[in-house]
Amino acid sequence: MKAHIYKSTGSWYTVKDESGKWHNARMKGIFKIDEITSTNPVAVGDVVEIETENENESTATITEIAGRRNYINRQSPRYKHQHHIVAANLDQSMLVATLKEPRTSQGFIDRFLVASEMYHVPSIIVFNKADLYKKKELEKFEQWKGIYEAAGYKVFLVSAKDNEGIEQVEEELVNKTTLISGHSGVGKSSLLNVILPNLDLKTKNISGWSGKGQHTTTFAEMFDLPNGGRLIDTPGMREFGLVDIEKQEVSHYFPEMKRRLNDCQFNNCLHVNEPGCAIKDAVADGVISEDRYVSYVNILDSIGATSY
């Protein structure tokens, strides 16, 4: 029978079949999917075939994995030369960011957006902890909102603590399977607790000595939304290592650059030192954000390096 993977804890998976029944499942043998060498052959969001193993049907074996509509892949946090599939069969991704306690770097945001673009997954950006923002942070938010909306992304400002701005975000989630991700400490678990009040996810304070958040989610897990749709929660990330990307491709994953690529003098333009570059002209004219261009160049420089 068909089932969805809701949680992966390494060798065991929590799955829900088409009748709504839950099972603990394990893999039968080793699967190689889509020629991907990954640390996890089965990912949350996958559709699988299962066979029950015992009379009460609580335990099952995964016998087949259906073809994926898409997935998001990242560099394995433990093994730098291997990939880790974050989640599969997504309608969109939602990045939770903060401008204070801790501050999310624009480089992290842009790497996440590039990863989503690579796998044809639309993204929205949610800035949390608005209750902490003073004039400086609010001005920075408006600046970044302008940059990302110009590139084609939806941007929201919320406070999970004060339950402000959440309804707009919830409207974006209805009847969609959404991957939610972000740096450790951005309040992702607090936001999920507001959207899914029966969830009661653990939250942790920011580590005072480093200003970095503590990890609270160990494994990716999918939850059903009350108004239809699913949310996939992921472990908090301190970095987002891109995989399977060539330097020539990077500009295709910046929507504001992609629209202008045909205007460059050379087809293989990397938009760094080449003459007649439409991208550099757009940056000079203020049409493309200089900060986004800096992120682009940083990603270019990181490709081929041993770590990110």
SULNORUR-V198560 format. One record per pair of residues at least 12 apart in sequence whose C-alpha atoms are under 7 Angstrom apart, sorted by the first residue. I is the first residue (numbers start at 0). J is the second residue. If there is no record, write none. Layout:
# SULNORUR-V198560
i->I j->J
i->I j->J
This chain:
# SULNORUR-V198560
i->0 j->48
i->0 j->49
i->0 j->50
i->1 j->16
i->1 j->17
i->1 j->46
i->1 j->47
i->1 j->48
i->1 j->49
i->2 j->14
i->2 j->15
i->2 j->16
i->2 j->17
i->2 j->46
i->2 j->47
i->2 j->48
i->2 j->49
i->3 j->15
i->3 j->16
i->3 j->44
i->3 j->45
i->3 j->46
i->3 j->47
i->4 j->42
i->4 j->43
i->4 j->44
i->4 j->45
i->4 j->46
i->5 j->43
i->5 j->44
i->5 j->220
i->5 j->221
i->6 j->43
i->6 j->219
i->6 j->220
i->6 j->221
i->7 j->42
i->7 j->43
i->7 j->218
i->7 j->219
i->8 j->218
i->10 j->25
i->11 j->23
i->11 j->24
i->11 j->25
i->12 j->24
i->12 j->25
i->22 j->57
i->22 j->58
i->22 j->59
i->23 j->57
i->23 j->58
i->23 j->59
i->24 j->58
i->24 j->59
i->24 j->60
i->24 j->61
i->25 j->59
i->25 j->60
i->25 j->61
i->26 j->60
i->26 j->61
i->26 j->62
i->27 j->60
i->27 j->61
i->27 j->62
i->36 j->81
i->36 j->82
i->37 j->81
i->37 j->82
i->37 j->83
i->37 j->84
i->38 j->81
i->38 j->82
i->38 j->83
i->39 j->83
i->39 j->84
i->42 j->84
i->42 j->85
i->42 j->86
i->42 j->87
i->43 j->86
i->43 j->87
i->43 j->219
i->43 j->220
i->43 j->221
i->44 j->86
i->44 j->87
i->44 j->88
i->45 j->87
i->45 j->88
i->46 j->64
i->46 j->65
i->47 j->61
i->47 j->63
i->47 j->64
i->47 j->65
i->48 j->61
i->48 j->62
i->48 j->63
i->48 j->64
i->49 j->61
i->49 j->62
i->67 j->87
i->67 j->88
i->68 j->88
i->69 j->87
i->69 j->88
i->69 j->89
i->69 j->118
i->70 j->84
i->70 j->86
i->70 j->87
i->70 j->88
i->70 j->89
i->70 j->118
i->71 j->84
i->71 j->85
i->71 j->86
i->71 j->87
i->71 j->114
i->71 j->115
i->71 j->118
i->72 j->84
i->72 j->85
i->73 j->85
i->73 j->239
i->73 j->240
i->73 j->241
i->73 j->242
i->74 j->240
i->74 j->241
i->74 j->242
i->79 j->306
i->89 j->120
i->89 j->176
i->89 j->177
i->89 j->178
i->90 j->120
i->90 j->175
i->90 j->176
i->90 j->177
i->91 j->120
i->91 j->121
i->91 j->122
i->91 j->176
i->91 j->177
i->91 j->178
i->92 j->120
i->92 j->121
i->92 j->122
i->92 j->123
i->92 j->177
i->92 j->178
i->92 j->179
i->93 j->122
i->93 j->123
i->93 j->124
i->93 j->177
i->93 j->178
i->93 j->179
i->93 j->180
i->94 j->123
i->94 j->124
i->94 j->125
i->94 j->179
i->94 j->180
i->94 j->181
i->95 j->124
i->95 j->125
i->95 j->126
i->95 j->127
i->95 j->180
i->95 j->181
i->95 j->185
i->95 j->187
i->96 j->125
i->96 j->126
i->96 j->127
i->96 j->181
i->96 j->185
i->97 j->126
i->97 j->127
i->97 j->128
i->97 j->185
i->98 j->136
i->100 j->210
i->101 j->184
i->101 j->185
i->101 j->210
i->101 j->211
i->103 j->182
i->106 j->294
i->107 j->238
i->107 j->239
i->109 j->294
i->110 j->239
i->111 j->239
i->113 j->252
i->113 j->253
i->114 j->241
i->116 j->252
i->117 j->252
i->122 j->152
i->123 j->152
i->123 j->153
i->123 j->154
i->124 j->153
i->124 j->154
i->124 j->155
i->125 j->154
i->125 j->155
i->125 j->156
i->126 j->155
i->126 j->156
i->126 j->157
i->127 j->156
i->127 j->157
i->127 j->158
i->127 j->159
i->127 j->185
i->127 j->186
i->128 j->157
i->128 j->158
i->128 j->159
i->129 j->156
i->129 j->157
i->129 j->158
i->130 j->158
i->146 j->288
i->150 j->254
i->150 j->255
i->159 j->189
i->159 j->190
i->159 j->193
i->172 j->228
i->173 j->226
i->173 j->227
i->173 j->228
i->174 j->227
i->174 j->228
i->175 j->228
i->175 j->229
i->176 j->228
i->176 j->229
i->176 j->230
i->177 j->229
i->177 j->230
i->177 j->231
i->178 j->230
i->178 j->231
i->178 j->232
i->179 j->230
i->179 j->231
i->179 j->232
i->179 j->233
i->180 j->232
i->180 j->233
i->180 j->235
i->181 j->235
i->181 j->236
i->182 j->235
i->182 j->236
i->182 j->237
i->183 j->211
i->183 j->212
i->183 j->213
i->183 j->214
i->183 j->235
i->183 j->236
i->183 j->237
i->184 j->205
i->184 j->211
i->184 j->212
i->184 j->213
i->188 j->200
i->188 j->201
i->188 j->202
i->189 j->202
i->201 j->215
i->202 j->215
i->203 j->215
i->214 j->234
i->214 j->235
i->216 j->233
i->216 j->234
i->216 j->235
i->217 j->234
i->218 j->233
i->218 j->234
i->219 j->231
i->219 j->232
i->219 j->233
i->219 j->234
i->220 j->232
i->220 j->233
i->240 j->307
i->246 j->299
i->246 j->302
i->247 j->269
i->255 j->287
i->256 j->278
i->259 j->277
i->259 j->278
i->262 j->277
i->263 j->275
i->263 j->276
i->263 j->277
i->264 j->276
